[in-house]
Amino acid sequence: MNRRDKFWISNLLRFTGIVLLFGLIFLYNIIHFNHSYMTEEYDELKVFQKQIEWAVKPYLEQNDIQTIKNYCNEFTEKSIKIRIFDKNKTLIASSNMSDTEPLRENCNTEKLPPTSFQSYRASTKNKMIGIVKEITAHNTHYYIEITISEEDVMKSILAAQANLFIFIFCAFVFFICGYIYILQKIRRPFNKLQDSVIKIANGALDTEIEIPKLAVLEELAIAVKKMAQRLKNQILRLKLLEEYKNDFIQNLSHEIKTPITAINSAIELIEENKNSDKTLNKECFNIIQFQVNAINSLVNDILSLAELTVEKTDEHKNFKNFILNDAIKEVINYTPANGIKINFKQNKNISLYGDYELIKRAVTNLLVNAIKYSKSDVIEFIITQEDKTVKIQIKDYGIGIAEEHLPFIFERFYRIDKARSRKNGGTGLGLAITKNIIELHNGKISVESELGKGTTFTITLPLEA
């Protein structure tokens, strides 16, 4: 038996024990109640005896025995029995006409039956409690005997107590069954939830957590499920950080070789020249400055790409609503066009939910590539809204891209013309960064191109998260 089952069973046993304890206390009080009730009956007999004494004494003084008999007959149907005896202890009147028993002199006692179960069993039959009072009327002694059957008293008590015991027993059974039902209803989903938590704690983060219908556990299960998902995301982010740290080192070490080689060559020329040719020295310094800037751009792009990839798993993105048209206009206005005409075709302002600066960067990368490499005189921006998505097209009419390059142009460090890209200061990461920005917004990017006719990049983004 596992600890959980021991917990449920021990609580059930505790509950049952508490109920039984209260039952015993109740039973003990019932016994004392019975004794108190019998004592109260005896006290009432004392009061009733005085009333009868006042009622019959005048008739005894007048020796009106018939009236006394008639008076006693009125109690025939009552539980209390009245008998009157003369000085010789001969019965002269009784509420029970067939009664011939002698005077019960020993019933005139303050001592009632002891408080025990035996006193209230069937042995109470034919037992009486009562009072015998000697009175004097017209210088003659008489005896008044008032009795009540213990059986009659106990019948009325036990009848009420039987119903009470039945009610208490039914309540006890109901509470026990209800407690077992609640335990079972809580136990099963609780055990499932605990098993899932243990699996998650042991590293099985893909464990499915079933949300129970029981309200008391529903919020807990939802909270645990969210915690597991966040834990999974955090671990994924840590893995991605580790991967991109390794990628960063590998890519940086690979891509940085060319500019470092160029810098070393320029430094060697300067040392060999020893300031004899100032023109050569100036060219070498320009080479060094250009390559240092290239290294700086390379490092920044690699860091940006790593941050964007990790940010895809972040639930707290810096997203808000903004006008897409304004972002594109800002890109066009602040990007040097080098004499190229840029047209912006729009029908209406479109509100987009996303990161304003990242969208600007993605569009800027595409525009800069078109300006640098397309050799087109005109570049067009076209935005259209379709249902719940927006489509952004950047179109040029330049030299185009060969079909064999199209599947790879969004890969990191992929260059169509490596010599021309490095000459223009490109790192080979612009399109990879653009793709990651679009994917961060749950969008897609595609390219269509034909040699000699131009290239069209199409971005499709959802308007809302």
C-alpha positions in Angstrom: 0.0 0.0 0.0 1.5 3.4 -1.0 1.6 6.5 1.1 -1.4 8.1 -0.7 -3.7 5.2 0.0 -2.5 5.1 3.6 -3.4 8.8 3.9 -6.9 8.3 2.6 -7.6 5.2 4.7 -6.1 6.7 7.9 -8.4 9.8 7.4 -11.4 7.6 6.9 -10.5 5.6 10.1 -10.1 8.9 12.0 -13.4 10.2 10.8 -15.1 6.9 11.7 -13.5 6.9 15.1 -14.6 10.4 15.8 -18.2 9.6 14.8 -18.1 6.5 17.1 -16.7 8.5 20.0 -19.6 11.0 19.6 -22.0 8.1 19.4 -20.7 6.6 22.7 -20.9 10.0 24.3 -24.5 10.4 23.0 -25.4 6.9 24.3 -23.9 7.7 27.7 -26.0 10.9 27.8 -29.1 8.9 26.8 -28.7 6.6 29.8 -28.3 9.5 32.2 -31.3 11.1 30.5 -33.4 8.0 31.2 -32.4 8.1 34.9 -33.2 11.8 35.1 -36.5 11.2 33.4 -37.4 8.5 36.0 -36.4 10.8 38.8 -38.5 13.6 37.3 -41.5 11.1 37.1 -41.0 10.4 40.8 -41.0 14.1 41.7 -44.2 14.5 39.7 -45.8 11.7 41.6 -45.1 13.7 44.8 -46.9 16.7 43.4 -49.8 14.5 42.1 -50.1 12.7 45.5 -50.7 16.1 47.3 -53.4 17.0 44.7 -55.1 13.7 45.2 -54.8 14.0 49.0 -56.6 17.4 48.9 -59.2 15.9 46.5 -60.2 12.8 48.5 -59.6 13.9 52.1 -63.0 15.7 52.4 -64.8 12.6 51.2 -62.9 10.4 53.6 -63.9 12.7 56.5 -67.5 12.3 55.3 -67.0 8.5 54.8 -68.3 9.0 51.2 -66.6 5.8 49.8 -68.7 5.8 46.7 -67.6 9.2 45.6 -64.0 8.2 46.2 -64.5 5.1 44.0 -66.0 7.3 41.3 -63.1 9.6 41.5 -60.6 6.7 41.2 -62.5 5.3 38.2 -61.7 8.5 36.3 -58.0 7.4 36.2 -58.8 3.9 34.7 -57.4 4.8 31.3 -54.5 6.8 32.7 -51.0 5.4 33.2 -51.0 6.6 36.8 -52.8 4.1 39.1 -54.5 5.3 42.4 -55.5 3.0 45.3 -56.9 4.0 48.7 -56.7 1.7 51.7 -58.3 1.9 55.2 -56.5 1.7 58.5 -56.4 -2.0 58.2 -54.8 -1.7 54.8 -57.9 -3.1 53.1 -58.5 -1.7 49.6 -61.5 0.5 49.5 -61.0 2.3 46.1 -58.9 1.7 43.0 -58.5 3.0 39.5 -58.2 -0.6 38.4 -61.3 -2.5 39.5 -59.6 -5.9 39.1 -56.7 -5.0 41.3 -56.5 -7.1 44.4 -52.9 -6.7 45.3 -52.1 -5.6 48.9 -50.6 -2.2 49.7 -47.1 -1.8 48.3 -45.5 -0.3 51.4 -41.9 -0.7 50.0 -42.5 1.5 46.9 -42.4 4.6 49.1 -38.7 5.2 48.6 -36.4 7.9 47.1 -34.1 5.3 45.7 -34.7 4.8 42.0 -33.3 2.0 39.8 -29.5 2.4 39.2 -28.3 3.8 35.9 -27.5 0.7 33.9 -28.6 -1.1 30.8 -30.2 -3.9 32.8 -32.6 -1.4 34.4 -34.2 -0.6 31.0 -34.5 -4.0 29.5 -37.7 -6.0 29.3 -37.2 -6.8 33.0 -38.9 -3.5 33.7 -42.2 -5.3 33.1 -44.5 -5.4 36.2 -42.1 -3.1 38.0 -43.6 0.0 39.6 -42.4 3.2 41.0 -44.7 5.1 43.3 -45.5 6.7 46.7 -47.6 5.5 49.7 -48.8 8.3 51.9 -50.5 7.9 55.2 -53.2 10.5 55.9 -55.7 11.1 58.8 -59.3 11.9 58.2 -61.8 12.2 61.0 -59.4 10.6 63.4 -59.0 7.6 61.1 -55.9 6.6 59.3 -56.0 5.9 55.5 -53.3 5.1 52.9 -53.1 6.6 49.5 -50.9 4.7 47.0 -50.0 6.3 43.6 -47.9 4.2 41.2 -46.8 4.2 37.6 -45.4 1.3 35.7 -41.8 1.5 34.8 -42.7 -0.3 31.6 -45.1 2.4 30.6 -42.6 5.1 31.3 -39.8 3.3 29.4 -42.1 2.6 26.5 -42.7 6.3 25.9 -39.0 7.1 26.4 -37.7 4.2 24.2 -40.2 5.0 21.5 -38.8 8.5 21.1 -35.3 7.2 21.5 -35.7 4.5 18.9 -36.6 7.1 16.3 -33.7 9.2 17.4 -31.3 6.2 17.2 -32.6 5.3 13.7 -32.0 8.9 12.6 -28.5 9.0 14.1 -27.6 5.6 12.6 -28.9 6.7 9.2 -27.0 10.0 9.6 -23.8 8.0 10.5 -24.2 5.7 7.5 -24.9 8.7 5.3 -21.8 10.6 6.5 -19.6 7.6 6.2 -20.8 6.8 2.7 -20.6 10.5 1.8 -17.0 10.7 3.1 -16.0 7.5 1.2 -17.7 8.9 -2.0 -15.9 12.3 -1.6 -12.6 10.5 -0.9 -13.0 8.4 -4.0 -14.0 11.4 -6.1 -10.9 13.3 -5.0 -8.5 10.4 -4.7 -8.6 9.3 -8.4 -7.9 12.6 -10.0 -5.5 13.6 -7.2 -3.5 10.4 -7.8 -3.4 11.0 -11.5 -2.3 14.6 -11.0 0.4 13.5 -8.5 1.6 10.8 -10.9 1.9 13.4 -13.7 3.8 15.8 -11.4 6.2 13.1 -10.4 6.9 12.2 -14.0 7.5 15.9 -14.8 9.8 16.2 -11.8 11.7 13.2 -13.2 12.2 15.0 -16.5 9.3 13.8 -18.6 8.2 17.3 -19.5 5.9 16.0 -22.3 3.7 14.3 -19.8 0.0 15.1 -20.5 -1.7 16.6 -17.4 -5.4 15.7 -17.4 -7.6 18.6 -16.1 -10.1 17.0 -13.6 -13.8 18.2 -13.6 -13.6 18.5 -9.8 -13.5 22.2 -9.1 -11.3 21.8 -6.0 -8.5 20.3 -8.2 -9.1 22.0 -11.5 -7.3 25.2 -10.6 -4.4 23.2 -9.2 -4.1 21.1 -12.3 -4.2 24.1 -14.6 -1.5 25.8 -12.5 0.7 22.7 -12.7 0.1 22.4 -16.4 1.2 26.0 -17.0 4.2 25.5 -14.7 5.2 22.4 -16.7 4.8 24.3 -20.0 6.9 27.2 -18.7 9.5 24.9 -17.4 9.6 23.2 -20.8 9.9 26.5 -22.5 12.7 27.6 -20.2 14.6 24.4 -20.8 14.1 24.8 -24.5 15.4 28.3 -24.3 18.5 27.2 -22.4 19.1 24.5 -25.0 18.7 27.1 -27.8 21.0 29.4 -26.0 23.6 26.7 -25.8 23.2 25.7 -29.4 23.4 29.3 -30.6 26.4 30.0 -28.4 28.1 27.1 -30.1 26.8 28.3 -33.5 28.0 31.8 -32.8 31.5 30.6 -31.9 31.7 28.4 -35.0 30.2 31.0 -37.4 32.2 33.8 -36.0 35.4 31.8 -36.2 34.6 30.9 -39.8 33.4 34.2 -41.1 36.0 36.3 -39.2 38.9 34.6 -40.9 38.6 36.7 -44.1 38.6 40.1 -42.4 41.3 39.1 -39.9 43.5 37.9 -42.8 42.9 41.2 -44.6 43.8 43.1 -41.5 47.0 41.1 -40.9 48.0 41.6 -44.5 47.5 45.3 -44.2 49.5 45.5 -41.0 52.4 43.5 -42.6 52.4 45.9 -45.6 52.6 48.9 -43.2 55.5 47.3 -41.3 57.4 46.5 -44.5 56.7 49.9 -46.0 57.9 51.7 -42.7 56.2 54.9 -43.6 58.1 55.3 -46.9 54.9 55.3 -49.0 52.2 57.3 -47.3 49.6 56.5 -50.0 50.1 52.8 -49.4 49.8 53.2 -45.7 46.6 55.2 -46.1 45.1 52.4 -48.2 46.2 49.8 -45.6 44.5 51.8 -42.9 41.3 52.1 -45.0 41.4 48.3 -45.4 41.8 47.8 -41.7 38.9 50.2 -40.9 36.7 48.5 -43.5 37.3 45.1 -42.1 36.9 46.2 -38.5 33.5 47.6 -39.4 32.7 44.3 -41.2 33.6 42.3 -38.1 31.4 44.6 -36.0 28.5 44.2 -38.3 29.0 40.4 -38.4 29.1 40.1 -34.6 25.9 42.3 -34.3 24.1 40.3 -36.9 25.0 37.0 -35.3 23.9 38.2 -31.9 20.6 39.5 -33.3 19.9 36.2 -35.0 20.6 34.2 -31.8 18.3 36.6 -29.8 15.5 36.3 -32.3 15.6 32.5 -32.4 15.5 32.3 -28.6 12.8 34.9 -28.4 10.4 32.6 -30.4 9.9 30.6 -27.2 9.3 33.6 -25.0 5.7 34.1 -23.9 6.3 37.8 -23.1 6.9 39.3 -26.5 7.1 43.1 -26.9 4.0 43.2 -29.1 1.5 46.0 -29.5 -0.9 47.4 -32.2 0.6 49.8 -34.7 -0.1 51.1 -38.2 1.9 49.1 -40.7 1.7 51.8 -43.3 3.6 54.2 -41.0 6.3 51.7 -40.4 6.9 51.1 -44.1 6.9 54.9 -44.8 9.5 55.4 -42.1 11.7 52.7 -43.7 11.4 54.2 -47.1 12.2 57.7 -45.9 15.2 56.8 -43.8 16.9 54.3 -46.2 19.3 55.8 -48.8 17.9 54.9 -52.2 21.0 55.8 -54.3 18.8 57.4 -57.0 16.4 54.4 -57.2 12.7 55.3 -57.3 10.7 53.6 -54.5 6.9 53.4 -55.0 4.5 52.6 -52.1 1.1 51.2 -53.1 -1.5 51.2 -50.4 -5.3 51.2 -50.2 -5.9 51.9 -46.5 -4.2 52.0 -43.2 -3.7 48.5 -41.7 -3.4 47.9 -38.0 -0.9 45.1 -37.1 -0.2 43.4 -33.8 3.5 42.9 -33.4 6.9 44.4 -32.6 7.2 47.8 -34.5 11.0 47.9 -34.5 11.5 44.3 -35.6 9.0 44.7 -38.5 10.9 47.8 -39.6 14.2 45.9 -39.5 12.8 43.0 -41.6 11.5 45.4 -44.3 14.7 47.4 -44.2 16.8 44.3 -44.8 14.7 43.5 -47.9 14.8 47.0 -49.2 18.6 47.4 -48.7 19.2 44.1 -50.5 17.1 45.3 -53.4 19.0 48.6 -53.6 22.4 47.0 -53.3 22.1 43.9 -55.5 19.0 44.1 -57.9 20.3 46.9 -60.2 16.7 47.9 -60.6 15.7 51.5 -61.3 12.3 51.0 -59.5 11.4 49.2 -56.3 7.7 48.8 -55.3 6.2 48.3 -51.9 2.6 46.8 -52.1 0.5 46.0 -49.0 -2.9 44.3 -49.2 -5.2 42.9 -46.5 -6.8 39.5 -47.0 -9.3 38.3 -44.3 -7.2 38.2 -41.1 -3.8 38.5 -42.7 -1.8 41.2 -44.4 0.6 40.7 -47.4 3.7 42.9 -47.9 5.4 42.6 -51.2 8.8 44.1 -52.1 9.2 44.0 -55.8 12.2 45.0 -58.1 12.7 44.8 -61.8 16.4 44.0 -61.8 18.8 41.2 -62.7 16.9 38.6 -60.7 18.1 35.5 -58.9 19.0 32.1 -60.5 16.5 29.4 -59.6 19.1 27.2 -58.0 19.8 29.8 -55.3 16.2 30.4 -54.3 15.9 27.4 -51.8 18.9 28.6 -49.9 18.9 32.4 -49.7 17.3 32.4 -46.2 20.1 30.3 -44.8 22.7 31.9 -42.6 25.9 33.1 -44.4 24.5 32.0 -47.8 25.7 34.4 -50.5 24.8 34.4 -54.2 27.9 36.3 -55.1 30.3 36.1 -52.2 32.8 38.6 -53.6 30.2 41.2 -54.4 28.5 40.7 -51.0 31.7 41.3 -49.0 32.6 44.3 -51.2 29.2 45.9 -50.3 29.7 45.1 -46.6 27.1 42.2 -46.4 27.4 39.6 -43.7 25.1 36.9 -45.3 22.7 37.1 -42.3 20.2 39.8 -43.4 17.7 37.4 -45.0 18.1 34.9 -42.1 17.3 37.6 -39.6 14.3 38.7 -41.7 13.0 35.2 -41.8 13.3 34.8 -38.0 11.5 38.1 -37.4 8.6 37.0 -39.6 8.4 33.6 -37.9 8.5 35.3 -34.5 5.2 37.0 -35.6 3.8 33.6 -36.8 4.1 34.7 -40.4 5.7 33.4 -43.6 8.2 34.8 -46.1 8.7 33.6 -49.7 10.5 34.7 -52.8 9.9 34.5 -56.5 12.5 35.5 -59.1 13.3 35.3 -62.8 16.6 36.2 -64.3 16.5 39.5 -66.1 13.0 40.3 -65.0 13.3 40.9 -61.2 12.6 39.5 -57.8 9.5 39.7 -55.5 9.7 39.0 -51.7 6.3 38.3 -50.1 5.7 38.5 -46.4 2.4 37.2 -45.0 1.5 38.2 -41.4 -1.5 37.6 -39.2 -3.2 40.9 -38.1 -3.7 39.6 -34.5 -1.8 37.3 -32.2 
